[in-house]
Amino acid sequence: MSYLGLGPDNRITGGRIYSVRTRDVKSRVAEALRLAAQSLWQAKNYFGDLYRRWKARLGAPKAIAAMAHKLARILWHRIRYKEAFNPAVFAAAEAKVKKKKLARLHDMAADLNYQLLPNP
């Protein structure tokens, strides 16, 4: 990740952190990964949900860098172990996020003295 400029570059001296940024690297692969990460804002899958959560929490620039880093790790794993991409790996994480969203909706409805019913 450091070679691509997608990992953190911590400026530390005397145990004190002065700066945490990504390195400035001119890499076409890193640029392509950042563009791919930025385009995930409209994706209706696990990666799109993850990017939107990170963007809300971290802001757009940090979310793009973090998502590009995650995509680079997935690509590295695919190249290193010569495995096809398996979306079922992320199905458990997607189900967990969906369960948390539903629980949050039920809690919000209970706070307002409402009850959510399934749609027939």
matplotlib code that plots the C-alpha trace (Angstrom):
import matplotlib.pyplot as plt

x = [0.0, 2.9, 4.2, 0.8, 0.6, -2.6, -1.4, -0.8, 2.5, 2.8, 5.2, 6.3, 9.1, 9.7, 6.5, 4.4, 2.4, 2.8, 1.0, -1.0, -1.5, -1.1, 2.1, 2.1, 2.8, 2.3, 0.8, -1.7, -2.9, -3.6, -5.4, -7.6, -8.3, -9.3, -11.6, -13.1, -13.6, -15.2, -17.7, -18.9, -21.2, -24.0, -23.4, -26.2, -24.0, -21.7, -18.9, -21.3, -22.8, -19.4, -18.2, -21.2, -20.8, -17.1, -17.9, -20.5, -18.1, -14.7, -15.5, -15.0, -11.2, -10.5, -13.2, -11.9, -8.4, -9.7, -11.9, -9.0, -6.9, -9.5, -9.9, -6.1, -6.0, -8.7, -6.9, -3.6, -5.3, -6.8, -3.4, -1.4, -3.6, -5.1, -8.7, -11.8, -13.8, -16.4, -19.2, -20.5, -17.6, -19.2, -22.7, -22.3, -21.1, -24.0, -26.5, -25.0, -25.3, -28.9, -29.8, -28.2, -30.2, -33.4, -32.7, -32.0, -35.3, -37.2, -35.5, -36.3, -39.9, -40.2, -38.8, -41.7, -44.3, -44.7, -44.5, -43.1, -45.1, -43.9, -45.3, -47.7]
y = [0.0, 2.3, 1.8, 2.9, 5.8, 4.5, 3.7, 6.1, 8.0, 8.8, 11.6, 10.6, 12.0, 11.4, 9.3, 12.3, 12.1, 15.3, 14.4, 11.5, 11.7, 9.5, 9.9, 11.8, 9.2, 9.4, 6.0, 5.1, 2.1, 4.3, 6.9, 4.1, 2.7, 6.2, 6.7, 3.2, 4.1, 7.4, 5.8, 3.5, 6.2, 5.0, 1.2, -0.8, -3.4, -3.9, -1.7, 1.1, 1.0, 0.9, 3.9, 5.9, 5.1, 6.1, 9.3, 10.3, 9.7, 10.7, 13.0, 12.4, 12.6, 10.2, 7.9, 7.7, 6.9, 4.3, 2.6, 2.7, 1.0, -1.7, -2.3, -2.6, -5.2, -7.2, -7.0, -8.0, -11.1, -12.1, -11.8, -13.4, -16.5, -16.6, -16.8, -15.6, -12.8, -14.4, -11.9, -14.5, -13.5, -10.2, -11.5, -12.0, -8.4, -7.1, -9.1, -7.7, -4.1, -4.7, -6.2, -3.1, -0.7, -2.5, -2.5, 1.2, 1.8, -0.2, 1.8, 5.1, 4.1, 2.9, 6.3, 8.0, 5.5, 3.8, 0.2, -1.0, -3.8, -5.8, -4.9, -7.6]
z = [0.0, 0.7, -2.9, -4.2, -1.7, -0.2, 3.3, 6.1, 6.3, 10.0, 10.9, 14.4, 16.4, 20.1, 20.3, 19.2, 16.0, 14.0, 10.8, 9.4, 5.7, 2.6, 0.7, -2.6, -5.2, -8.9, -9.6, -12.3, -10.4, -7.3, -9.4, -10.9, -7.5, -6.2, -9.2, -8.6, -4.9, -5.7, -8.1, -5.3, -3.9, -6.1, -5.9, -4.3, -2.6, 0.4, -1.0, -1.8, 1.7, 3.3, 1.3, 2.1, 5.9, 5.7, 3.8, 6.4, 9.2, 7.8, 4.9, 1.2, 0.8, 3.6, 2.6, -1.0, 0.3, 2.7, 0.1, -2.5, 0.1, 0.7, -3.0, -3.4, -0.6, -2.4, -5.7, -4.0, -2.5, -5.9, -7.6, -4.8, -4.3, -7.9, -6.7, -8.3, -6.6, -4.3, -3.3, -0.8, 1.5, 2.0, 2.4, 6.2, 6.6, 4.5, 6.5, 9.8, 8.5, 7.4, 10.8, 12.6, 10.4, 11.1, 14.8, 14.7, 12.9, 15.5, 18.3, 16.7, 16.2, 19.8, 21.0, 19.1, 20.4, 17.0, 16.1, 12.8, 11.0, 8.1, 4.7, 3.5]

ax = plt.figure().add_subplot(projection="3d")
ax.plot(x, y, z, "-o")
ax.set_aspect("equal")
plt.show()
